[in-house]
Amino acid sequence: MSLRARILRMALRAIARPMIARTREPEVARRRFLRTAKLLFRPPPLSLVLPVSHPSPGAWVQNRPSRGGVILYFHGGAYVMGAPETHAAMLADLSRRTGVAAFLPRYRLAPEHPFPAAFDDALAAWDRLRALGHEPTQIVLGGDSAGGGLALALLGHLCRTGAAPAGAFAFSPWTDLTYSGPSLDENARRDALLPVERIDEVRAMVLGAHQDRADDPRISPLFAEFPDPPPVQIHVAQTEILRDDSLRMQDRLARADIRMARDLPHVWPIFHNLLPEAGDTLDVTASFIRRCLDQN
């Protein structure tokens, strides 16, 4: 682990994790996340972010696109915070590395819009790209944390309907709202960012009136079926509380390329301009995306 990663891990444990643990109001969490993203996450030169509001709200992000295809990327934030703006810098960097433009939907957030609002918006974003002329084999799904779970949930739906994309990737995805993974307990003290004591509260906000649907594949893709899936790549760190949300996806996606890093923070690629490990992971992901698009 690099010196920068060690310093970042200490800073997250000392500042970010306690702040997440004590912040109860979603609006406050959203504002803080947006401020942090503007302060820390810098897009590479010549990046372009184009907000769109209709019919599927979100933002197009690109950095000198040089090839066809599109990345449909769902931001993280536990379904209660995050926005295209918080993740645009990372996607601009990924666009630079792949030559592919990305679309980041502005999906509705809980608790104002609980399950299945996020999934419905994800499907609407897919339909919008299809209406713009993008064939399924020209689209690669992606996401991190809750957005990674959302990408895999959408992947399952598309596989079951016979319209699978070219591929899918996820960073530290949240795939199991039943909380059956041992890493929730094993890594409760080791995770540098996520406070495990908040997970029941967050799940209650996300599920809303559907508290008995934690295993619904639209919110927990660990319980989805993936007939004839395209290539899938998942990145997760050994010390995350969501580690097993990734590792157990191997039971659903037998050919998935699941890569486990060591002691890195949750969704470390978002620190692309700070951590060498983040750049390395984005390089691996970029190669995966290009292979997915080249095989079609």
TORMI-650047 format. One record per residue (C-alpha): x, y, z; residue number from 1; residue in one letter. Coordinates in nm, 2 decimals, m for minus. Example, Ala and Ser with C-alpha at 12.3 -4.5 7.8 and 13.67 -1.06 7.14 Angstrom:
SITE      u      v      w num residuo
SITE   1.23  m0.45   0.78   1       A
SITE   1.37  m0.11   0.71   2       S
END
This chain:
SITE      u      v      w num residuo
SITE   0.00   0.00   0.00   1       M
SITE   0.14   0.34  m0.09   2       S
SITE   0.22   0.61   0.16   3       L
SITE  m0.07   0.82   0.02   4       R
SITE  m0.31   0.54   0.07   5       A
SITE  m0.20   0.50   0.44   6       R
SITE  m0.24   0.87   0.50   7       I
SITE  m0.58   0.88   0.33   8       L
SITE  m0.69   0.58   0.53   9       R
SITE  m0.60   0.75   0.86  10       M
SITE  m0.77   1.07   0.75  11       A
SITE  m1.09   0.88   0.66  12       L
SITE  m1.10   0.70   0.99  13       R
SITE  m1.04   1.02   1.19  14       A
SITE  m1.27   1.25   1.00  15       I
SITE  m1.50   1.10   0.74  16       A
SITE  m1.62   0.79   0.92  17       R
SITE  m1.72   0.97   1.24  18       P
SITE  m1.89   1.24   1.04  19       M
SITE  m2.09   0.97   0.85  20       I
SITE  m2.18   0.80   1.17  21       A
SITE  m2.33   1.11   1.33  22       R
SITE  m2.50   1.27   1.03  23       T
SITE  m2.87   1.18   1.04  24       R
SITE  m3.02   1.42   0.79  25       E
SITE  m2.99   1.30   0.43  26       P
SITE  m2.99   1.66   0.30  27       E
SITE  m2.69   1.75   0.52  28       V
SITE  m2.51   1.43   0.40  29       A
SITE  m2.58   1.52   0.04  30       R
SITE  m2.44   1.88   0.07  31       R
SITE  m2.12   1.75   0.25  32       R
SITE  m2.06   1.48  m0.02  33       F
SITE  m2.10   1.74  m0.30  34       L
SITE  m1.86   1.99  m0.12  35       R
SITE  m1.61   1.71  m0.06  36       T
SITE  m1.62   1.60  m0.42  37       A
SITE  m1.57   1.96  m0.55  38       K
SITE  m1.27   2.00  m0.31  39       L
SITE  m1.09   1.67  m0.36  40       L
SITE  m1.19   1.51  m0.70  41       F
SITE  m1.03   1.69  m1.00  42       R
SITE  m1.11   1.59  m1.36  43       P
SITE  m0.82   1.56  m1.60  44       P
SITE  m0.77   1.85  m1.85  45       P
SITE  m1.01   1.88  m2.14  46       L
SITE  m1.29   1.71  m1.96  47       S
SITE  m1.65   1.80  m2.04  48       L
SITE  m1.96   1.76  m1.82  49       V
SITE  m2.29   1.83  m2.00  50       L
SITE  m2.60   1.82  m1.77  51       P
SITE  m2.93   1.70  m1.92  52       V
SITE  m3.27   1.73  m1.76  53       S
SITE  m3.51   1.56  m2.00  54       H
SITE  m3.63   1.29  m2.06  55       P
SITE  m3.38   1.10  m1.84  56       S
SITE  m3.19   1.35  m1.61  57       P
SITE  m2.82   1.31  m1.56  58       G
SITE  m2.50   1.42  m1.71  59       A
SITE  m2.28   1.33  m2.01  60       W
SITE  m1.91   1.31  m1.91  61       V
SITE  m1.63   1.28  m2.16  62       Q
SITE  m1.26   1.35  m2.21  63       N
SITE  m1.16   1.35  m2.58  64       R
SITE  m1.38   1.05  m2.68  65       P
SITE  m1.22   0.85  m2.96  66       S
SITE  m1.44   0.55  m3.01  67       R
SITE  m1.80   0.44  m3.01  68       G
SITE  m1.99   0.30  m2.72  69       G
SITE  m2.10   0.45  m2.39  70       V
SITE  m2.05   0.38  m2.02  71       I
SITE  m2.38   0.39  m1.83  72       L
SITE  m2.26   0.46  m1.48  73       Y
SITE  m2.46   0.47  m1.15  74       F
SITE  m2.31   0.68  m0.87  75       H
SITE  m2.28   0.55  m0.51  76       G
SITE  m2.41   0.70  m0.19  77       G
SITE  m2.62   0.43  m0.01  78       A
SITE  m2.92   0.53  m0.23  79       Y
SITE  m2.96   0.84  m0.01  80       V
SITE  m2.69   1.08  m0.14  81       M
SITE  m2.45   1.13  m0.43  82       G
SITE  m2.51   1.27  m0.77  83       A
SITE  m2.36   1.28  m1.12  84       P
SITE  m2.15   1.58  m0.99  85       E
SITE  m1.99   1.38  m0.71  86       T
SITE  m1.86   1.12  m0.96  87       H
SITE  m1.81   1.32  m1.28  88       A
SITE  m1.43   1.36  m1.22  89       A
SITE  m1.37   0.99  m1.19  90       M
SITE  m1.58   0.92  m1.50  91       L
SITE  m1.39   1.19  m1.69  92       A
SITE  m1.07   1.01  m1.60  93       D
SITE  m1.21   0.68  m1.70  94       L
SITE  m1.33   0.84  m2.03  95       S
SITE  m0.98   0.96  m2.09  96       R
SITE  m0.84   0.61  m2.03  97       R
SITE  m1.10   0.44  m2.25  98       T
SITE  m1.19   0.69  m2.52  99       G
SITE  m1.55   0.63  m2.43 100       V
SITE  m1.81   0.88  m2.32 101       A
SITE  m2.02   0.81  m2.00 102       A
SITE  m2.37   0.89  m1.90 103       F
SITE  m2.45   0.93  m1.53 104       L
SITE  m2.82   0.92  m1.45 105       P
SITE  m2.96   1.14  m1.17 106       R
SITE  m3.17   0.87  m1.02 107       Y
SITE  m3.41   0.95  m0.74 108       R
SITE  m3.29   0.91  m0.38 109       L
SITE  m3.43   0.78  m0.06 110       A
SITE  m3.60   0.84   0.18 111       P
SITE  m3.80   1.08  m0.04 112       E
SITE  m3.81   0.82  m0.32 113       H
SITE  m3.76   0.47  m0.17 114       P
SITE  m3.73   0.14  m0.35 115       F
SITE  m3.80   0.07  m0.64 116       P
SITE  m3.75   0.43  m0.76 117       A
SITE  m3.37   0.40  m0.82 118       A
SITE  m3.42   0.08  m1.02 119       F
SITE  m3.70   0.23  m1.22 120       D
SITE  m3.48   0.53  m1.31 121       D
SITE  m3.19   0.30  m1.40 122       A
SITE  m3.41   0.11  m1.64 123       L
SITE  m3.54   0.45  m1.78 124       A
SITE  m3.18   0.56  m1.84 125       A
SITE  m3.10   0.24  m2.03 126       W
SITE  m3.42   0.28  m2.24 127       D
SITE  m3.31   0.64  m2.31 128       R
SITE  m2.97   0.53  m2.44 129       L
SITE  m3.14   0.27  m2.66 130       R
SITE  m3.37   0.54  m2.79 131       A
SITE  m3.07   0.75  m2.88 132       L
SITE  m2.95   0.46  m3.10 133       G
SITE  m2.70   0.28  m2.88 134       H
SITE  m2.73  m0.10  m2.92 135       E
SITE  m2.70  m0.32  m2.61 136       P
SITE  m2.36  m0.44  m2.73 137       T
SITE  m2.24  m0.07  m2.74 138       Q
SITE  m2.32  m0.01  m2.37 139       I
SITE  m2.11  m0.11  m2.06 140       V
SITE  m2.28  m0.08  m1.72 141       L
SITE  m2.09   0.05  m1.42 142       G
SITE  m2.13   0.17  m1.07 143       G
SITE  m1.99   0.19  m0.72 144       D
SITE  m2.13   0.10  m0.38 145       S
SITE  m2.51   0.14  m0.40 146       A
SITE  m2.47   0.23  m0.77 147       G
SITE  m2.27  m0.08  m0.82 148       G
SITE  m2.55  m0.29  m0.68 149       G
SITE  m2.79  m0.09  m0.91 150       L
SITE  m2.58  m0.17  m1.21 151       A
SITE  m2.57  m0.54  m1.13 152       L
SITE  m2.95  m0.53  m1.06 153       A
SITE  m3.01  m0.38  m1.40 154       L
SITE  m2.77  m0.63  m1.55 155       L
SITE  m2.98  m0.92  m1.41 156       G
SITE  m3.30  m0.77  m1.55 157       H
SITE  m3.14  m0.72  m1.89 158       L
SITE  m3.00  m1.07  m1.90 159       C
SITE  m3.34  m1.21  m1.81 160       R
SITE  m3.51  m1.01  m2.09 161       T
SITE  m3.25  m1.11  m2.35 162       G
SITE  m3.10  m0.76  m2.40 163       A
SITE  m2.77  m0.79  m2.21 164       A
SITE  m2.51  m0.51  m2.24 165       P
SITE  m2.15  m0.55  m2.36 166       A
SITE  m2.03  m0.59  m2.00 167       G
SITE  m2.05  m0.45  m1.65 168       A
SITE  m1.81  m0.34  m1.38 169       F
SITE  m1.85  m0.24  m1.02 170       A
SITE  m1.64  m0.08  m0.74 171       F
SITE  m1.73  m0.21  m0.39 172       S
SITE  m2.09  m0.29  m0.49 173       P
SITE  m2.37  m0.31  m0.23 174       W
SITE  m2.55  m0.63  m0.34 175       T
SITE  m2.72  m0.77  m0.03 176       D
SITE  m2.97  m0.57   0.17 177       L
SITE  m3.05  m0.87   0.38 178       T
SITE  m2.70  m0.82   0.55 179       Y
SITE  m2.61  m1.19   0.54 180       S
SITE  m2.24  m1.14   0.46 181       G
SITE  m1.99  m1.22   0.74 182       P
SITE  m1.77  m0.92   0.65 183       S
SITE  m2.02  m0.69   0.81 184       L
SITE  m1.90  m0.82   1.14 185       D
SITE  m1.55  m0.92   1.05 186       E
SITE  m1.45  m0.58   0.91 187       N
SITE  m1.67  m0.36   1.14 188       A
SITE  m1.35  m0.21   1.29 189       R
SITE  m1.13  m0.24   0.99 190       R
SITE  m1.34  m0.05   0.73 191       D
SITE  m1.19   0.30   0.70 192       A
SITE  m1.50   0.47   0.58 193       L
SITE  m1.83   0.30   0.64 194       L
SITE  m1.98   0.28   1.00 195       P
SITE  m2.16  m0.05   1.03 196       V
SITE  m2.38   0.08   1.31 197       E
SITE  m2.58   0.29   1.05 198       R
SITE  m2.67   0.01   0.81 199       I
SITE  m3.01  m0.08   0.96 200       D
SITE  m3.12   0.28   0.96 201       E
SITE  m3.00   0.33   0.60 202       V
SITE  m3.18   0.01   0.48 203       R
SITE  m3.51   0.14   0.65 204       A
SITE  m3.48   0.46   0.45 205       M
SITE  m3.40   0.28   0.12 206       V
SITE  m3.68   0.02   0.14 207       L
SITE  m3.95   0.25   0.27 208       G
SITE  m4.28   0.08   0.27 209       A
SITE  m4.12  m0.24   0.14 210       H
SITE  m3.92  m0.35   0.44 211       Q
SITE  m4.00  m0.71   0.36 212       D
SITE  m3.83  m0.69   0.01 213       R
SITE  m3.47  m0.67   0.11 214       A
SITE  m3.40  m0.98  m0.11 215       D
SITE  m3.57  m0.84  m0.41 216       D
SITE  m3.32  m0.87  m0.70 217       P
SITE  m3.40  m0.51  m0.81 218       R
SITE  m3.22  m0.39  m0.49 219       I
SITE  m3.02  m0.70  m0.39 220       S
SITE  m2.86  m0.85  m0.71 221       P
SITE  m2.70  m1.12  m0.49 222       L
SITE  m3.04  m1.29  m0.53 223       F
SITE  m3.08  m1.23  m0.90 224       A
SITE  m3.05  m1.47  m1.19 225       E
SITE  m2.81  m1.39  m1.47 226       F
SITE  m2.88  m1.61  m1.77 227       P
SITE  m2.60  m1.59  m2.03 228       D
SITE  m2.43  m1.29  m1.88 229       P
SITE  m2.17  m1.07  m2.05 230       P
SITE  m1.82  m1.02  m1.90 231       P
SITE  m1.83  m0.87  m1.55 232       V
SITE  m1.55  m0.72  m1.34 233       Q
SITE  m1.58  m0.63  m0.97 234       I
SITE  m1.32  m0.46  m0.75 235       H
SITE  m1.34  m0.47  m0.37 236       V
SITE  m1.10  m0.43  m0.08 237       A
SITE  m1.03  m0.70   0.18 238       Q
SITE  m1.10  m0.47   0.47 239       T
SITE  m1.44  m0.34   0.36 240       E
SITE  m1.77  m0.43   0.54 241       I
SITE  m1.91  m0.49   0.19 242       L
SITE  m1.63  m0.73   0.09 243       R
SITE  m1.86  m1.04   0.09 244       D
SITE  m2.12  m0.85  m0.12 245       D
SITE  m1.87  m0.87  m0.40 246       S
SITE  m1.71  m1.21  m0.33 247       L
SITE  m2.05  m1.39  m0.31 248       R
SITE  m2.14  m1.26  m0.66 249       M
SITE  m1.92  m1.54  m0.79 250       Q
SITE  m2.20  m1.77  m0.70 251       D
SITE  m2.43  m1.58  m0.94 252       R
SITE  m2.18  m1.49  m1.20 253       L
SITE  m1.94  m1.78  m1.22 254       A
SITE  m1.72  m1.63  m1.48 255       R
SITE  m1.70  m1.28  m1.32 256       A
SITE  m1.35  m1.14  m1.27 257       D
SITE  m1.36  m1.04  m0.90 258       I
SITE  m1.04  m0.86  m0.79 259       R
SITE  m0.97  m0.80  m0.42 260       M
SITE  m0.73  m0.53  m0.31 261       A
SITE  m0.58  m0.52   0.03 262       R
SITE  m0.63  m0.24   0.29 263       D
SITE  m0.79   0.03   0.07 264       L
SITE  m1.09   0.25   0.14 265       P
SITE  m1.44   0.18   0.01 266       H
SITE  m1.46   0.28  m0.36 267       V
SITE  m1.10   0.39  m0.37 268       W
SITE  m1.10   0.46  m0.75 269       P
SITE  m1.29   0.78  m0.67 270       I
SITE  m0.96   0.92  m0.53 271       F
SITE  m0.82   0.89  m0.88 272       H
SITE  m0.62   1.21  m0.86 273       N
SITE  m0.48   1.13  m0.51 274       L
SITE  m0.40   0.76  m0.50 275       L
SITE  m0.17   0.56  m0.73 276       P
SITE  m0.38   0.25  m0.65 277       E
SITE  m0.69   0.43  m0.78 278       A
SITE  m0.51   0.50  m1.11 279       G
SITE  m0.40   0.14  m1.13 280       D
SITE  m0.76   0.02  m1.08 281       T
SITE  m0.90   0.26  m1.34 282       L
SITE  m0.63   0.13  m1.59 283       D
SITE  m0.75  m0.23  m1.53 284       V
SITE  m1.11  m0.12  m1.56 285       T
SITE  m1.04   0.08  m1.88 286       A
SITE  m0.88  m0.23  m2.04 287       S
SITE  m1.19  m0.43  m1.94 288       F
SITE  m1.43  m0.18  m2.09 289       I
SITE  m1.23  m0.17  m2.42 290       R
SITE  m1.23  m0.55  m2.44 291       R
SITE  m1.61  m0.56  m2.38 292       C
SITE  m1.67  m0.31  m2.66 293       L
SITE  m1.42  m0.47  m2.90 294       D
SITE  m1.57  m0.81  m2.88 295       Q
SITE  m1.90  m0.69  m3.04 296       N
END
